[in-house]
């Protein structure tokens, strides 16, 4: 096992308030102001004997040997920046080309881990979390810092109660440091996590079971699956309903399980059953809506139409079902002109055949799906869904090894397909779902959130979107909502399409619980996973240490680590640096102190 270099240090964390918003409003002026502020901050850090060990431009982490020097440094640069902002306000002519920037500061001293030029550990974690709790312009310090500096600085130190520091403590005592220049800062900070307590509405839960194929052969199965999937998608757009996922409903239909067990598992209030018979250009669709408590048919209808009218049939089914369950509501989602994939029925049939092949998750089917989507595009170059689904199928092929090309090699084609789809139809939720995934994978997290939100606003019940948007939020600070959405994806769709068990959904949920401090639930879910990956092991270990202060009480985790190569965990820890430096630091400390001693091969 390699030696761990530790030392005691004072850590200062500082961040520019609303930097992204300023960039959108005045990019040139904001960058000019940022550079000016950083010159001030960097100069005072050097003057007071500090060293910057991490910076993202609009944020700074620095170490000091002395708590007094670190606090005096913060006071000096906050006052200097305050004076700069006053001069900008006084100079109206220059205001257009300059931006007032306000900074927050958190300071804590503790034992830290030193790795080359980087520093990790509680000192870093707590300082960064203190900074995040600050009001704009404020300096917030821990009790340890306050005890060291209260009688040694000219500024005023005041108790500010306790704050919840994410992944650290629910009640952490904090103090503010203020001078005449910074005394106007409001010390009465609101706990954002408490304020953002979003309650989930209780909504009726609906399951749409796969429609039966009433034809003598399977040649038209793609059409039946397409009609079923389109209706399911339309119902998923209705915010007042909760929808059991396609895969969960399909899994039940293919099993020998009793309907009562399915209804109990997913708390289903209503079930849709249907069948489709087609002959030439004619199609018959029969649909029934059943209320599960009384086992009563609320609504039933048979449609005999031309295949060209299938979209209108789908709309009528969705309207009738929602009105039977919810009464008269305005279905904003039913704007067919914006959602109809194509007027060309040949292109539409190729699209449905491609989707049917995609859902089989096999190498040969993946290749056929790509051919079908190409045919759909050739028949109608404005079929946006064909481009989006081709991109999705390429992603499936790469992830499952059907296509021997790396993500970097596929990215240009993937991006071209999605860009084309969005240009044709900016309202295609599949495009935004996939773009969110691409941007998440390439580290462009703000764009991942933007497109994830667009997809979620369009289809709030699709578990793929719940998971993808939830992941983007978890990686950008929206941990409560991100965790809620990830857990909803698990609830609606415990075994995702193409998976044989619930490990993937539960692994995502463990990550979400770790990011949002849901310790008991996270550990419970982690224990249920059959095969735990590196990220899950790290998150579970951090949750266990948070609860028990060691891993000794979590035997299943210790057993997993005995067959784990510690070196294989380090790249995952490194990847957390793109998400949250404090979280990365927490994981590295848990890894070094608690996981490595149990691993098969020490790092």
N, C-alpha and C positions, 0 to 999 in steps of 0.2 A: 504494500500500500504506500502511495507516495506521501511525503510529508505535507502537512497543512500549515501554511504560514498565517499566523494570527497576530493581531495587535489591537490595542485600544485606540480609538480615534473619534474625533468629533466630525460629524457629517452635516454639511449644509446642502439642502435641496431647494432650488429656486425654479420658478416656471412663469412664463408670460401668460397673463389672463386673456382668454378669448383671442388667441393669436390667429387661429384659422378664420374666424369671423373678420378680423381686421384685414387679413390677406384677400378675402373675397371683396371687401369694400374698397381697398386701396393697396394693391400689391406692391407697387413701387415705393409708396410712402412708408408702408409697414416694414419692408426690408431695410430701408434706410434707417428707420427708427430702431429696428432690432439691432443693427450693426452698432449704432450709437450706444444703445443700452448695454450691449455686450462689452463694448470697450470700457464702459464705466464699471460693470460687474467684474470683468476679468482683471482689471487693474487693481481694484480693491482686494480681490482674493489674493493676488500676488503680494500686495503690500502687507497684508496681515498673515503672510506665511502659509497660505493655503495652496492646494494643488487640485486642479480640475481633472477628474478621472473619467467623467462621462458627460457628453453634451449632445443635444439634438437640435442645436440652434436656439430654439425658444425655451430650452430648459438646461439646467446646469446642476451637476453633482460635484461637490468639492470636499476634500478632507482637510482637517486642521489638527495640529497637535494640541491646540489650546481652545477650550470652550469660550473663554473671554474674547480671544481674537476672532473667532468665528462670528460671535454675536456682534462685536463692534464692526466687523466687515459688513454684515447684513444691514446694520443701522446706517452705516455710511453710504452704501450704494442705494438703499431705499430713499434716503434723503436727497442724494444727488439726482436720482431719477425723478423724484417728486419736483425738484427745482426745474428740471428739464421740461417736465410736463406743463408747469406753470408758465414757462417762457413760450411754449408752443401756443398755449391758450391766449397769451397776451399778444402774440404776433398773428393776427388774423390772416394776413397775406400769405404767410408761410404755412398756415394750417392745412391748406389743400395738398401740400407736398410733404407733409410730415404727420405722424400719427402719435398720439399719446399712448404709451404702453405702460401697463401697471403689472407689477410682479408680486408673487407670493413667496414666502420663505418659511421653510421648516428646518429645525436644527435638533439633533439628538447626538449623544455620545454613547458608545457601546463597543463591545468586542466585535471585530470584523475579520473576514477572511480576505487575504491578499493573494491574487493570482496575476502575476506579471503586472500590468498597469491597472488592472481592474480591482475593485473592492466589492465584496458582498457581505451580507449578514444583517443582523438586526439594526445596527447603526444606520445602514442605508435604508432599510425597509421603513423604519419608524420615521426618519427624517422626511422621506418622500411622502408618506401618508399624512404627516403633519402638514406639509406644504399643500396637499390636496384639500385639507380641511380649512385652510386659511380663507379669510375674506380678502378681496383684492387689496394689495398694498400692505398686508399684515405680515408680521413676523411671529411665528408660533413655535414655542420650544417645549421640550419635555421637562418633567420635574428635575431630572438629573442635571440638565443644563441650567435651569433656574437656580438650583442650589449653589452651583459653581459661580454664577455671574451676578446674582441679585445685588450683592454689596460691592461689586467691582466695576460696574458700568454706570454711566451718567443717565442712561435711559430708565424709564419706569417699567417695572415688572409687575404684572397683575395676574391673579389666578383667573382662568377662563373655564373652570369646571372640567368635566370629562367628555371625551369624544370617542366615537366608535371608529377604530382604525381597521380597515378591511384586512382580513387575513392575519390580524395581529391581536387586537383586544377590543372588547365591547365597551370597556370603561377605562380610558387612558387619560390620566390627569395632564392638563396642558396649561401653559402660561403664555400671555402675550407680552411682547416687548415693544414699547412705544416711546416716541420722543415728541417734541413740540410739532415737528414736521409731519409725523405719522399718526398723531392722536385722533385725527378725524375718522380714522378707519373704524368701521362698525365691528365691535368685538362680539356682538350677539349673533354668532353664526348659526344657521339652521343645519340640522343634520339631513343632508340630501338623501341619504339612504332611507331615512324614516319618511321623509316627505314624498318620496317616490314609491310609496307602498301601494302598488296597483293591485286592486282586488279583481280576481277573475269572476266574471258574471256567470251565473248558473244558466246554461243554455240547453235546450233539448238536443239529445244526441241521436243522430240518424245514421243508419247503415244502408248502403246501396249494394245489394247482393248482385253478383254477376248475372247478366241476362242469359236465359236459356236459348240455345240455338235450335229452332224448331224445324230446320231444313234437314233433308235426308243425308246430306254430305257436309263435310267441313270446309268446303271451298269458300263459303261466305263468312267464316268465323271472324275474319278481320273486320267485317262490317259490324257484326254484333258487338265485338269488343270495342270498336270505335264509338258506336252509339252509347254503349254503357259508360265508357271513359269520359266522353263529352258531357253526359248528364251528371256524372260524379263531379267533374270539374266545375260545372255551372253551380251545383249545389254548394260546393266548397267556397264559392265566392260570397255566399250569404252569411254575413257576420253574425246574424242572430241564431245560427245553427252550429253545433259541433258535429263534425263528420268523421266517422270511423274510416281509416285509410283504405284505399283500394286493396292493398296487399293483405291487410287483416281480414277484409271481407272475402277476398279470393281464397285465402288460406282456409277459412271456415267452410266455404262452399266445397272445397276439394277434400275436406276431412270427413270423418265419421262422427264428429262432435255433435252433441245435441244442441238445438237452437237455444234452449234455456241457458245452457252454459255460456254460449257466445254472448247472449244478452246480458248476463250477469257480469262477465268479464269486462265488457266495454260500457256497461251502464246504458244500454241502448233503449231509447224510448220509442223509436219508430224504425221500421224496416221497409225498404222498397224492394219488391220482387218484380221481375218482368221477363218477357220472352220476345224474340224477334224471328219472323219468317220472311224470307225474301224470294222473289221470283222475277228474274229479268229486272225491269226498272221499277217494280212494285215492291213495297215493303209493308209488313204488318207488325206494329209494335203494341204489345199489351203490357200494361203497368198497373201495379196495385201498391197502395200505401197502407201499412198495417201498424196499428198502435199496439205495442207489445204487452202492456199491463193487462188489457182486456182481450188481447188477441182479436181485435176488431178491425175490419177493413174500413178505413176512413174515406178512401177514394180509389176508384178503379176506372180505367178507360182503355178502349182499343182504338188504335189509329191505323187506317188503311190509306196509305199515301204513296206518291211517287218518291223515289230516292232523292229527287231534286228538292223535295220539301222537308227533308229530314231535320234541318236546322230549326224550322218552325215547330216541328213535333217536339224536339228537345226543349225548346222554350216553353211550350205549353205544359209539358210535364213538370218542369222546374217551377213555373208559376203555380200550378195546381197543388203541388206537394207543399210548397212553402205556405201557401194560403190556408191549406188544410191544417198545418201545424201551428202557424203563427198568426193567422188571420190576415187581414188586408194590410200588406206593407209594400212600400215602394222598392222594387228590385232594381237598384241602380246598376247592378252587374249585367242585366239583360239588355245590352246595347249591341245587338247582333252585328250591326254594320261594322263595328270596331273589332269584333271577335271572330267573325266568320273567316276561316283560313283562306278560302278561295272560292270563286264562282265556278271554277273548272272542276267538274266532278271526277274526271280522270286523275287530275292532280290530287284531289281529296282521297280517292281510293288508294293511290300509291302511298300517300301519307299514312293512311290507316294500316296498310300492309307493313310499312316500315316500322311503325310503332309496335305492331304485333310481334315482329321479329326482334325488336329491341328488348321487349319484355321477357324474352326467353333466356337471355343471359348465356348464350352459347357462342362459340367462335364462328361457326358457319352462319348462324342466325344474325350475328353482328354484321358480317359481310353482306348478307342479303338485305339487311336493314339499310345499310349505306347505299346500296344499289336502288332500293325503292325510293329513298329520299332524293337521290339524284334524278330519278325518273319524275318525281313530283315537281322538282325544280324545273326540269326541262319542259314539262307540260304547262307549268305556270311559274315563270321566274319571279312572280310577286307573292308566292306562297311563303309567307314569313315563317310559319311553323316548320316547314320542311328544312329550312336553314338551321333553325334552332335545334330541331331533333337530330339533324345530322351532326351538329356539334356535340350534343349529348351522347350520341352513339360513338363518336370518336373518343370521347372521354371514357366511356365504358370500356371500349376496346383497349385503350392504353392501361387503365387501372387493372383490368383482369388479364392482361398479357395476350389478348387476341391480336393486338397491333404492336409490332416490334419497333415502336418509335417512342422517344422520350417526351416528357411534357414540353421541354424547350423546343423540340423539333415540331411538335404539333401546335404550339401556341400561335404562330402566325396564321395558320389555316383556321384554327379554332376562333381566333379573334375576328378574322374576316367574315366567317359565317355569322357570328353573333352581331357584328356591326351591320351587316347587310339586313339581317332579320329586324333589328331595331329601327333601321331607317325605313323599312317597309311598314312596320307596325310597332310603334312605340308602346302599344298597350299589350304586347304579348308577354305574359307573366313568365313563361318558360325562358325567354331571353334574359329577363332581369334576374331570374333565379340562377341561371348559368353564369351570367356576368358577375354576380356576387361571389360565386364559387371561384371563378378565375381570379378576380381581384384579391380575394382572401388568400389564395394560393401563391400569388405573386407579391404579397405584402402591401398592397394598396388598400388598406383597411377602411379608409373613409369612403372610397368608392364601393367597397364590398357592402358597407352599411347602406349607402344610397340606393344601390340596386336591390339589395335585400328588402329594404322598406317598400320599394315600388312593387315588388312581387307580392309581399305580404299584404299591402293595401288592396291589391287586386284579388288575391286568393288567400284569405286568412286561415283556412282550414287544411291546407296541403302540408302534410308532415315534412316533406322535403324542404319546403319553404320555411316552415317553423324552425327546422334544424339549421338551415343555412343562414337565415337572418339572425337566429339566436346566437350562432357561432360568431358572426360578425360583430354583434353587440357585445358579446363576452370579451372579444379581443380589443374593444375600443372603450371600455369603461362602463358600458350599460349592462352591468352584470345581473341586476335583479330581473329586468325584463328578458335578458338573454337566457337566464336560467329558467325562467317561467316558460318561455317558448320551447326550449330544449326538452323540458319535462313534458310539455304537451305533445311534442312529437313522439316521445316514448309512450305516452298514454294512448294516442290515436293509432300508432303504428309500431308496436313493440318489435316486430320482425320485418324489417324493410324489404322491399322488392329486391330480389336477387340474393338475399341472405338466407342462411339456414337456421339462424338463431338470433337472439336479441343482443348479442355482444356489442355490435356497433352502436346501437341506440343507447345502451347502458354505459358504454365507454364515453360517448358524447355527454351523457348526463353526469357522469362522475367529474369530468372536466368542468362542466357548468357549476356543479355543487362546490367544487374547490374554488372556483373563481368568485362565487357568491357566499362563501362561508357557511354552507349548509352541511355541517360536518357529519351528523348522524346519518342523514339520507345518503350522502356521498359514499360513506363507508359501507352502508348496507347494500347499495347498488354495486359497488366494486366487488364485494364478496360473492354476489350472484353471477358474475361474469365467468364464463367457462375458460376463456383464454385471454389473459390480460396483457395488453401491449405496453410499451415503455411509458407512454404518456399516462396511462391509467395507473401504473405502478408508482410513478412519481407523485401524481395527485393524491392517490390513496395514502401514500406514506406521509405526505404533508398534512393531510387531514388527521391521520392517526397520531402524529406528533403533537398536533394542535390539541387533540383530545386527551391523550395519555402521557404526553411528554417523551414517549419512546415507542418503539415498534413491538416491544416484548409481549404486549397484550393482544396482538393481532397475528395469530399463528399462521393463518392462510397467507398473509403477505410475506412473513418471514420465510415460509416454505417456498414461495415464488422466487424470492431473491436468492435463495440458495442455488438456484439453477440459472441465475441471470448474470451475464457479463456486465460489470459496472461500466465498462467503456462504451457499451451500446446505449447507455442512458444519457451520456453527456451531450450528444448532438441534439437531443430533445430539449435538454435544459437550455442549450444555446439558442434554440428556436424561440423560446419564451422571451428572449430579449427584444423581439419585434413587437411583442404584445404589451409587456409591463415589466420594467426593470426591477421593481420591487418583488413581483411574483417570481421572476427569474432568480433573484437573490435568495428568496425564501427556499425555493426548490434546491438551489445549490447547497445551502446550509444543511437542509434535511438530508440531501444526498451524501455529503461528506461526513456528517456526524452520525447519521442513523442507518443509512442504506448500505454504504460501502462495506462496513464490517460484516454484513450478512451475505454479501454477494459471492458468487462462485469464484469469479476472478476479480480481485480488487483493482480499482482504477489506478 
